[in-house]
Amino acid sequence: MKKIFLSLFILSSVMLFSQASVCGQFHRKFCVVETKNGKSDWLYNAQSKSGLFNQGSTSKIRCVIYKGMDYRINVCCETAIGDKLNYKVFDARTSELLYDNATAQNEPIFEFQSTASRQLIIEVTVPNGATSADKHKPMEAACVGLLIEHKVTDRQGFSQY
């Protein structure tokens, strides 16, 4: 009997570990923006995440942005749940809505310049509904990636003389 329980425990642990790693690096593989020459000024930000989402689920992540930096947020998902992810960016201190991609035709990429160091909350929602890729059968869960990239803001205007 002990062997059966031990076997079940090991099997369930392996299944949990494999499900957690299913989407582990999804954002690094599928959220990357193509460049013409293969090089990019954008640097990977370690606050990027991937996760397994059910339809209709919402998740929030807190990230820190710094003054004098440009940021690019890219949200992507498996095509099985469609490509219409919704995400919003809020100021963490004031809860002010800073960006909502629903007002930009669900554009997955948002670039901005930070004029002050502060914390943001990024809220990602996978909408409910049928997908055309599955012949209008709802998909239970799929990987979603949130890729955050940054670079030093380019100097603008006249240089000092």
C-alpha positions as a Markdown table, in Angstrom:
| # | Residue | x | y | z |
|---|---|---|---|---|
| 1 | Met | 0.0 | 0.0 | 0.0 |
| 2 | Lys | 2.9 | 2.4 | 0.8 |
| 3 | Lys | 4.4 | 1.7 | -2.6 |
| 4 | Ile | 1.1 | 2.7 | -4.3 |
| 5 | Phe | 0.9 | 5.9 | -2.4 |
| 6 | Leu | 4.6 | 6.7 | -3.0 |
| 7 | Ser | 4.1 | 6.0 | -6.7 |
| 8 | Leu | 1.0 | 8.2 | -6.9 |
| 9 | Phe | 2.9 | 11.0 | -5.1 |
| 10 | Ile | 5.8 | 10.8 | -7.4 |
| 11 | Leu | 3.6 | 10.7 | -10.5 |
| 12 | Ser | 1.5 | 13.7 | -9.3 |
| 13 | Ser | 4.7 | 15.7 | -8.5 |
| 14 | Val | 6.1 | 15.0 | -12.0 |
| 15 | Met | 2.8 | 16.0 | -13.6 |
| 16 | Leu | 2.7 | 19.3 | -11.6 |
| 17 | Phe | 6.3 | 20.0 | -12.5 |
| 18 | Ser | 5.7 | 19.4 | -16.2 |
| 19 | Gln | 2.6 | 21.6 | -16.2 |
| 20 | Ala | 4.5 | 24.4 | -14.5 |
| 21 | Ser | 7.3 | 24.2 | -17.1 |
| 22 | Val | 5.0 | 24.0 | -20.1 |
| 23 | Cys | 4.8 | 27.7 | -20.4 |
| 24 | Gly | 8.0 | 28.6 | -18.6 |
| 25 | Gln | 9.9 | 30.4 | -21.3 |
| 26 | Phe | 7.0 | 31.0 | -23.7 |
| 27 | His | 7.6 | 34.8 | -23.8 |
| 28 | Arg | 11.3 | 34.3 | -24.9 |
| 29 | Lys | 10.3 | 32.2 | -27.9 |
| 30 | Phe | 7.0 | 33.7 | -29.2 |
| 31 | Cys | 6.9 | 37.3 | -28.1 |
| 32 | Val | 10.1 | 38.4 | -29.8 |
| 33 | Val | 9.7 | 41.3 | -32.2 |
| 34 | Glu | 11.4 | 40.6 | -35.5 |
| 35 | Thr | 14.1 | 43.1 | -36.6 |
| 36 | Lys | 15.4 | 43.8 | -40.1 |
| 37 | Asn | 19.1 | 43.3 | -39.5 |
| 38 | Gly | 18.8 | 40.7 | -36.7 |
| 39 | Lys | 20.0 | 43.1 | -34.1 |
| 40 | Ser | 18.0 | 45.0 | -31.6 |
| 41 | Asp | 18.7 | 47.9 | -29.2 |
| 42 | Trp | 16.1 | 46.4 | -26.8 |
| 43 | Leu | 17.4 | 44.4 | -23.9 |
| 44 | Tyr | 15.5 | 41.6 | -22.2 |
| 45 | Asn | 14.0 | 42.6 | -18.8 |
| 46 | Ala | 14.0 | 39.9 | -16.1 |
| 47 | Gln | 10.5 | 41.0 | -15.0 |
| 48 | Ser | 9.1 | 39.2 | -18.1 |
| 49 | Lys | 6.8 | 36.2 | -17.4 |
| 50 | Ser | 4.9 | 33.3 | -18.9 |
| 51 | Gly | 2.0 | 31.4 | -17.6 |
| 52 | Leu | -0.8 | 29.0 | -18.3 |
| 53 | Phe | -4.2 | 30.9 | -18.6 |
| 54 | Asn | -7.8 | 29.7 | -18.8 |
| 55 | Gln | -10.2 | 31.6 | -20.9 |
| 56 | Gly | -11.7 | 34.4 | -19.0 |
| 57 | Ser | -8.9 | 34.5 | -16.5 |
| 58 | Thr | -7.0 | 37.6 | -15.4 |
| 59 | Ser | -3.6 | 37.9 | -13.8 |
| 60 | Lys | -1.6 | 40.9 | -12.5 |
| 61 | Ile | 2.1 | 41.5 | -12.3 |
| 62 | Arg | 4.0 | 44.3 | -10.6 |
| 63 | Cys | 7.0 | 45.7 | -12.4 |
| 64 | Val | 9.5 | 48.5 | -11.7 |
| 65 | Ile | 10.4 | 51.0 | -14.4 |
| 66 | Tyr | 13.2 | 53.6 | -14.2 |
| 67 | Lys | 13.6 | 57.2 | -15.3 |
| 68 | Gly | 15.6 | 57.7 | -18.5 |
| 69 | Met | 14.6 | 54.3 | -20.0 |
| 70 | Asp | 12.4 | 53.3 | -22.9 |
| 71 | Tyr | 10.2 | 50.2 | -22.4 |
| 72 | Arg | 8.4 | 47.9 | -24.7 |
| 73 | Ile | 5.7 | 45.5 | -23.5 |
| 74 | Asn | 4.7 | 42.7 | -25.7 |
| 75 | Val | 1.9 | 40.2 | -24.9 |
| 76 | Cys | 1.4 | 37.1 | -26.9 |
| 77 | Cys | -0.4 | 33.8 | -26.6 |
| 78 | Glu | -0.9 | 30.4 | -28.3 |
| 79 | Thr | -3.0 | 30.8 | -31.4 |
| 80 | Ala | -5.5 | 28.1 | -30.0 |
| 81 | Ile | -7.1 | 30.8 | -27.9 |
| 82 | Gly | -7.0 | 33.5 | -30.5 |
| 83 | Asp | -4.8 | 36.6 | -30.6 |
| 84 | Lys | -7.1 | 39.1 | -28.9 |
| 85 | Leu | -5.5 | 39.4 | -25.5 |
| 86 | Asn | -6.4 | 42.4 | -23.4 |
| 87 | Tyr | -4.0 | 44.1 | -21.1 |
| 88 | Lys | -3.9 | 47.3 | -19.1 |
| 89 | Val | -1.1 | 49.2 | -17.4 |
| 90 | Phe | -1.7 | 50.9 | -14.1 |
| 91 | Asp | 0.3 | 53.1 | -11.8 |
| 92 | Ala | 0.8 | 51.0 | -8.7 |
| 93 | Arg | 0.7 | 53.9 | -6.3 |
| 94 | Thr | -2.4 | 55.7 | -7.6 |
| 95 | Ser | -4.2 | 52.9 | -9.5 |
| 96 | Glu | -4.5 | 55.3 | -12.5 |
| 97 | Leu | -5.0 | 53.6 | -15.8 |
| 98 | Leu | -2.1 | 54.5 | -18.0 |
| 99 | Tyr | -2.7 | 52.3 | -21.1 |
| 100 | Asp | -5.4 | 49.9 | -22.3 |
| 101 | Asn | -4.7 | 48.0 | -25.5 |
| 102 | Ala | -8.5 | 47.6 | -26.1 |
| 103 | Thr | -8.5 | 51.2 | -27.1 |
| 104 | Ala | -5.7 | 50.4 | -29.7 |
| 105 | Gln | -7.4 | 47.6 | -31.5 |
| 106 | Asn | -5.8 | 45.0 | -29.1 |
| 107 | Glu | -2.3 | 45.9 | -30.3 |
| 108 | Pro | 0.0 | 43.4 | -28.5 |
| 109 | Ile | 3.0 | 45.9 | -28.4 |
| 110 | Phe | 3.2 | 49.1 | -26.3 |
| 111 | Glu | 6.3 | 51.3 | -26.3 |
| 112 | Phe | 6.7 | 54.2 | -23.9 |
| 113 | Gln | 9.3 | 56.4 | -22.3 |
| 114 | Ser | 9.6 | 56.7 | -18.5 |
| 115 | Thr | 10.0 | 60.2 | -17.1 |
| 116 | Ala | 10.1 | 59.0 | -13.5 |
| 117 | Ser | 11.0 | 55.8 | -11.7 |
| 118 | Arg | 7.9 | 54.0 | -10.4 |
| 119 | Gln | 6.0 | 50.8 | -10.1 |
| 120 | Leu | 3.5 | 49.6 | -12.6 |
| 121 | Ile | 0.8 | 46.9 | -12.5 |
| 122 | Ile | 0.2 | 45.1 | -15.7 |
| 123 | Glu | -3.1 | 43.2 | -15.9 |
| 124 | Val | -3.5 | 40.6 | -18.6 |
| 125 | Thr | -6.9 | 39.1 | -19.4 |
| 126 | Val | -7.7 | 36.2 | -21.8 |
| 127 | Pro | -11.2 | 36.8 | -23.0 |
| 128 | Asn | -13.9 | 34.1 | -23.1 |
| 129 | Gly | -15.3 | 32.8 | -26.4 |
| 130 | Ala | -14.8 | 30.5 | -29.3 |
| 131 | Thr | -11.8 | 30.5 | -31.5 |
| 132 | Ser | -11.7 | 30.1 | -35.2 |
| 133 | Ala | -8.7 | 27.9 | -35.0 |
| 134 | Asp | -10.6 | 25.3 | -33.1 |
| 135 | Lys | -13.7 | 25.4 | -35.2 |
| 136 | His | -15.5 | 27.4 | -32.6 |
| 137 | Lys | -14.8 | 25.1 | -29.7 |
| 138 | Pro | -13.5 | 26.8 | -26.6 |
| 139 | Met | -10.0 | 26.0 | -25.6 |
| 140 | Glu | -9.6 | 25.4 | -21.9 |
| 141 | Ala | -6.1 | 26.7 | -21.3 |
| 142 | Ala | -3.1 | 28.0 | -23.3 |
| 143 | Cys | 0.3 | 29.7 | -22.7 |
| 144 | Val | 0.5 | 33.5 | -22.5 |
| 145 | Gly | 3.7 | 35.4 | -22.5 |
| 146 | Leu | 4.5 | 38.9 | -21.2 |
| 147 | Leu | 7.8 | 40.1 | -22.6 |
| 148 | Ile | 9.2 | 43.3 | -21.1 |
| 149 | Glu | 12.2 | 45.0 | -22.8 |
| 150 | His | 14.1 | 48.2 | -22.1 |
| 151 | Lys | 16.8 | 50.4 | -23.5 |
| 152 | Val | 18.4 | 53.7 | -22.5 |
| 153 | Thr | 16.4 | 56.7 | -23.9 |
| 154 | Asp | 18.1 | 58.3 | -26.9 |
| 155 | Arg | 19.2 | 61.9 | -26.3 |
| 156 | Gln | 17.0 | 64.4 | -28.0 |
| 157 | Gly | 17.4 | 68.0 | -28.9 |
| 158 | Phe | 20.5 | 70.1 | -29.0 |
| 159 | Ser | 23.6 | 68.9 | -27.1 |
| 160 | Gln | 25.1 | 71.3 | -24.6 |
| 161 | Tyr | 27.9 | 73.6 | -25.9 |
